[in-house]
């Protein structure tokens, strides 16, 4: 076995380097490292993926054509139509596509854009109209319930004869009923009841009073009733030694005045026990005040109670017609229903006020039963 040795290069004495160097072969030049492409969407490379490579923007991102088309289609779903421009996520250069366009497609896309842009406004208008229709339907129901079927139909008249007062007054009936449970409407209801309520008969003082006079007078009777109710509640507050809530105590946390650190105020020495007792007593007083004055009442119950008032008034009015004395002085269905509704409001408020008073007395009578007392009571009972 022989080995073939390559000839040694000729050496020059003056120049110790080889007189000639071997040329690089083509195989060695192809073995130099090259930059491989990598899709920024699917992260596929030349060696493990197929597809046409595209470079649609001046930055370094490259991708498969199908991957980029799918990514563009996914981003255009969030837009109004396929006319939405999609930009490179790195250099923000827009992507330009070659695609088929037709006049019919452009018209349909325009209609789609108009429909989708106006849909929120149409939804608001439709929802508002639905609320107005529902409020008007409730207003008609309230009129028929309070006045009775015959008188209510006579008062409403045919729908072709309705004026703007009717179309404005009927939806305002549920709003007025809910507002009547709130003290913030004290300055609005007396005037609104006269302006918005449609009455056939003119205002006149007689007995039994006309429906227009009763409707116009109810807000004023409401103010008088709330004054009497507040007087009774304040009397109970004084009897229970509860401080009535003031405007300042309600909005203490909204006060803009904060004592300055440099203010010369003589503060007493801090006493942890006294501070704890005072905070506990203050918390107990606030709970009793909230309970007596109903500051944590449920809004849902308030709204439902106001909307059910015509039905309850009609039920009580039907019961009152069996009383001869009431039927003599209140011959019409409307008068008995209004009387029944007023009696219901007074009775409900007095019952609620009595309930709150009893609840406060019950809370103050609470004591913790000792475990030793239970054992002693058990031993005495056994003997």
C-alpha positions in Angstrom: 0.0 0.0 0.0 1.5 3.3 -1.1 0.7 6.8 -0.2 0.7 9.6 -2.8 2.4 12.6 -1.5 1.8 16.0 -2.9 4.8 17.9 -4.2 6.2 20.4 -1.8 6.1 24.0 -2.9 9.2 25.6 -4.2 10.8 27.9 -1.7 12.6 31.0 -2.5 15.5 31.9 -0.3 14.9 35.6 -0.5 11.2 35.0 0.2 10.4 32.3 2.6 6.7 32.2 1.6 5.5 29.8 -1.0 5.9 31.0 -4.5 2.4 30.0 -5.3 -0.7 29.1 -3.3 -3.3 26.6 -4.3 -6.5 28.1 -5.7 -9.8 27.8 -3.8 -12.1 25.1 -5.3 -15.7 25.7 -6.1 -16.7 23.3 -3.3 -14.9 25.3 -0.7 -16.6 28.6 -1.8 -20.0 27.0 -1.6 -19.4 25.9 1.9 -19.4 29.5 3.2 -22.3 30.4 5.6 -25.3 32.1 3.9 -28.2 34.0 5.5 -31.3 31.8 5.6 -34.8 33.3 5.2 -37.3 32.9 8.1 -41.0 33.7 7.9 -42.0 36.1 10.6 -45.5 34.7 10.7 -45.1 30.9 10.8 -41.3 31.0 11.7 -40.6 28.5 8.9 -37.3 28.5 7.2 -36.0 27.5 3.7 -35.1 24.0 4.9 -38.4 23.1 6.6 -41.1 25.0 4.7 -42.4 25.4 1.2 -44.0 28.3 -0.6 -43.2 31.5 -2.4 -41.2 34.0 -0.5 -42.1 37.7 -0.6 -40.6 40.9 0.8 -43.4 43.5 0.5 -41.7 46.3 2.6 -38.3 47.9 2.9 -37.5 46.4 6.3 -35.9 43.0 7.1 -39.2 41.1 7.5 -39.8 38.4 4.9 -42.6 35.8 4.8 -44.4 33.2 2.8 -46.9 34.8 0.4 -49.8 32.6 1.6 -48.9 33.3 5.3 -49.0 37.0 4.6 -52.2 36.8 2.7 -53.9 34.9 5.6 -52.5 37.4 8.1 -53.8 40.4 6.1 -57.2 38.7 5.8 -57.3 38.1 9.5 -56.5 41.8 10.2 -59.1 43.0 7.7 -61.8 41.2 9.7 -61.6 43.9 12.4 -62.2 46.6 9.8 -65.3 47.7 7.9 -64.4 45.9 4.7 -61.5 44.6 2.6 -60.6 48.1 1.7 -58.9 48.5 5.1 -55.2 49.1 4.7 -52.8 46.7 6.5 -49.3 47.9 7.5 -46.1 46.2 8.4 -45.8 45.7 12.1 -42.2 46.7 12.1 -41.7 49.6 9.6 -45.4 50.6 9.2 -45.2 50.4 5.5 -48.5 49.6 3.8 -48.9 46.3 2.1 -50.0 46.6 -1.6 -52.0 43.7 -3.2 -52.8 42.8 -6.7 -56.4 41.6 -6.8 -59.5 41.6 -9.0 -61.9 44.5 -8.6 -65.4 44.9 -10.0 -67.9 47.7 -10.0 -70.5 45.6 -8.3 -68.1 44.6 -5.5 -67.1 48.2 -4.9 -70.8 49.3 -4.7 -71.6 46.4 -2.3 -68.6 47.3 -0.1 -69.7 50.9 0.0 -73.2 49.9 1.1 -71.6 47.6 3.8 -69.5 50.5 5.1 -72.6 52.8 5.2 -74.6 50.2 7.0 -72.0 49.4 9.6 -71.2 53.0 10.3 -74.8 54.0 10.8 -75.8 50.8 12.7 -74.9 52.3 16.2 -77.0 55.4 15.6 -79.9 53.4 14.3 -79.7 51.2 17.3 -79.8 54.2 19.7 -82.8 55.6 17.8 -84.6 52.2 17.8 -83.9 51.7 21.5 -85.2 55.3 22.3 -88.4 54.7 20.2 -88.9 51.4 22.0 -88.6 53.1 25.4 -91.1 55.8 24.3 -93.6 53.2 23.0 -93.3 51.2 26.2 -93.7 54.3 28.3 -96.7 55.4 26.2 -98.3 52.0 26.6 -97.8 52.2 30.4 -99.3 55.7 30.3 -102.4 54.4 28.6 -102.6 51.5 31.1 -102.3 54.0 34.0 -105.0 56.2 32.6 -107.4 53.3 32.0 -106.6 51.8 35.5 -107.1 55.1 37.4 -110.1 56.5 35.5 -111.8 53.2 34.7 -112.3 51.7 31.2 -115.1 53.9 30.1 -113.9 57.2 31.5 -110.3 56.4 30.4 -111.3 55.7 26.8 -113.4 58.8 26.8 -110.6 60.9 28.1 -108.0 59.5 25.7 -110.3 59.6 22.7 -109.4 58.1 19.3 -105.7 58.0 18.4 -106.3 60.0 15.3 -107.3 62.9 17.5 -104.2 62.8 19.7 -102.3 66.0 19.8 -98.7 66.7 20.8 -99.8 67.1 24.4 -101.1 63.5 24.4 -97.9 62.1 22.8 -95.8 64.0 25.3 -98.0 63.4 28.3 -98.5 59.7 28.1 -94.7 58.7 28.2 -94.2 61.2 31.0 -96.6 59.4 33.3 -94.1 56.6 34.4 -91.4 59.3 34.7 -93.6 61.4 36.9 -94.5 58.4 39.1 -90.9 57.5 39.7 -89.9 61.1 40.2 -92.7 61.4 42.8 -90.6 59.1 45.1 -87.6 61.4 44.9 -87.3 64.7 46.8 -85.3 66.3 44.0 -88.6 66.5 42.0 -90.3 68.9 44.5 -89.7 71.9 42.3 -90.6 70.2 39.0 -93.7 68.1 39.5 -96.1 70.9 40.5 -95.5 72.8 37.3 -95.2 69.7 35.1 -98.5 68.2 36.3 -100.4 71.3 35.1 -98.6 71.6 31.7 -98.2 68.0 30.5 -101.5 66.4 31.8 -104.2 66.5 29.2 -107.6 67.1 30.7 -110.9 67.5 28.9 -112.7 69.5 31.6 -111.5 73.0 32.6 -110.2 73.6 36.1 -113.1 74.3 38.4 -113.7 74.0 42.2 -116.6 71.7 42.9 -117.5 68.5 44.7 -116.5 65.9 43.6 -113.5 67.8 42.1 -112.7 67.3 38.5 -109.9 65.0 37.4 -107.9 67.9 36.1 -108.0 69.7 39.4 -107.0 66.5 41.3 -104.1 65.8 39.0 -102.9 69.4 39.3 -103.3 69.4 43.1 -101.5 66.1 43.8 -98.0 67.5 43.7 -98.9 70.2 46.1 -100.5 67.7 48.5 -97.4 65.7 48.1 -95.3 68.6 49.4 -97.6 69.0 52.4 -97.5 65.3 53.1 -93.7 65.1 53.0 -93.6 68.0 55.4 -95.8 66.2 57.9 -93.9 62.9 57.4 -90.6 64.7 58.0 -92.0 66.2 61.2 -93.1 62.7 62.5 -89.7 61.2 61.5 -87.8 64.0 63.3 -90.0 63.4 66.4 -88.9 59.8 66.4 -85.3 60.8 65.9 -85.5 63.1 68.9 -87.2 60.3 70.9 -84.4 57.9 70.0 -81.7 60.5 70.6 -80.5 60.2 67.0 -78.9 63.2 65.3 -80.7 64.0 62.1 -78.5 64.0 59.0 -77.4 67.5 57.9 -76.2 68.7 54.6 -72.7 69.0 55.9 -72.6 65.5 57.3 -73.8 64.1 54.0 -71.0 65.8 52.0 -68.2 65.8 54.5 -66.0 63.7 52.2 -66.5 66.2 49.4 -65.4 69.1 51.5 -62.6 71.1 50.0 -61.3 72.5 53.3 -58.4 70.6 54.8 -56.7 72.0 57.9 -53.2 73.1 57.3 -50.2 71.6 59.1 -49.1 75.0 60.2 -52.4 75.9 61.7 -52.0 76.6 65.4 -54.6 74.3 66.9 -54.4 73.0 70.4 -55.0 69.2 70.1 -55.6 67.1 73.2 -53.3 64.2 74.0 -54.2 61.1 71.9 -56.1 58.4 73.8 -56.4 55.1 71.9 -59.2 53.8 74.1 -61.2 57.0 73.9 -60.7 57.2 70.2 -61.8 53.6 69.7 -65.0 54.1 71.8 -65.8 57.3 70.0 -65.4 55.7 66.5 -67.5 52.7 67.5 -70.2 55.0 68.9 -70.1 57.2 65.7 -70.4 54.1 63.5 -73.4 52.9 65.5 -75.1 56.3 65.3 -74.5 56.4 61.5 -76.1 53.0 61.1 -79.1 54.0 63.1 -79.4 57.3 61.2 -79.2 55.5 57.9 -81.9 53.0 59.0 -84.3 55.6 60.3 -84.0 58.0 57.3 -83.8 55.2 54.7 -80.6 56.4 53.1 -79.7 52.9 52.0 -83.0 52.1 50.3 -83.1 49.9 47.2 -83.6 51.8 44.0 -85.2 48.8 42.3 -87.9 48.6 45.0 -88.5 52.3 44.7 -89.1 52.1 41.0 -91.3 49.0 41.1 -93.3 50.6 43.9 -93.9 53.7 41.9 -94.9 51.8 38.7 -97.3 49.5 40.7 -99.0 52.4 42.3 -101.9 52.7 39.7 -102.6 49.0 40.0 -102.6 49.0 43.8 -104.8 52.2 43.8 -107.3 50.6 41.5 -107.5 47.5 43.7 -108.0 49.6 46.9 -110.5 51.8 45.1 -112.6 48.7 44.1 -112.6 47.7 47.7 -113.7 51.2 48.8 -116.8 51.2 46.6 -118.4 48.7 48.9 -118.4 51.2 51.7 -121.5 53.3 51.5 -120.0 56.4 53.0 -117.1 56.4 50.6 -119.4 55.7 47.6 -121.6 58.6 48.6 -118.9 61.2 48.7 -116.7 59.7 46.0 -119.1 58.4 43.3 -116.7 58.2 40.4 -114.1 55.4 39.9 -111.3 57.9 39.5 -112.0 59.5 42.8 -112.0 56.2 44.7 -108.9 55.0 43.0 -107.0 58.3 43.9 -108.3 58.0 47.5 -107.2 54.4 47.6 -103.7 55.3 46.3 -103.3 58.1 48.9 -104.4 55.7 51.7 -101.9 53.1 50.4 -99.0 55.6 50.5 -99.8 56.9 54.0 -100.3 53.4 55.4 -97.1 52.1 53.7 -95.0 55.0 55.0 -96.3 54.7 58.5 -95.7 50.9 58.5 -92.2 51.4 57.2 -91.5 54.1 59.8 -92.8 51.8 62.6 -90.6 49.0 61.3 -87.5 51.2 61.3 -88.3 52.4 64.8 -88.8 48.8 66.1 -85.6 47.7 64.4 -83.5 50.4 66.1 -85.1 49.5 69.5 -84.3 45.8 68.8 -80.6 46.7 67.9 -80.2 48.7 71.1 -81.6 45.8 73.2 -79.1 43.3 72.0 -76.9 41.7 74.6 -74.4 38.8 74.3 -75.5 35.8 76.3 -72.6 34.4 78.3 -71.7 30.7 78.1 -71.5 30.5 82.0 -75.0 31.9 82.3 -76.2 29.0 80.1 -74.5 26.5 82.3 -75.9 28.0 85.5 -79.4 28.1 84.1 -79.0 24.4 83.1 -77.9 23.4 86.6 -80.7 25.3 88.3 -83.3 23.8 86.0 -81.9 20.3 86.7 -82.3 20.8 90.5 
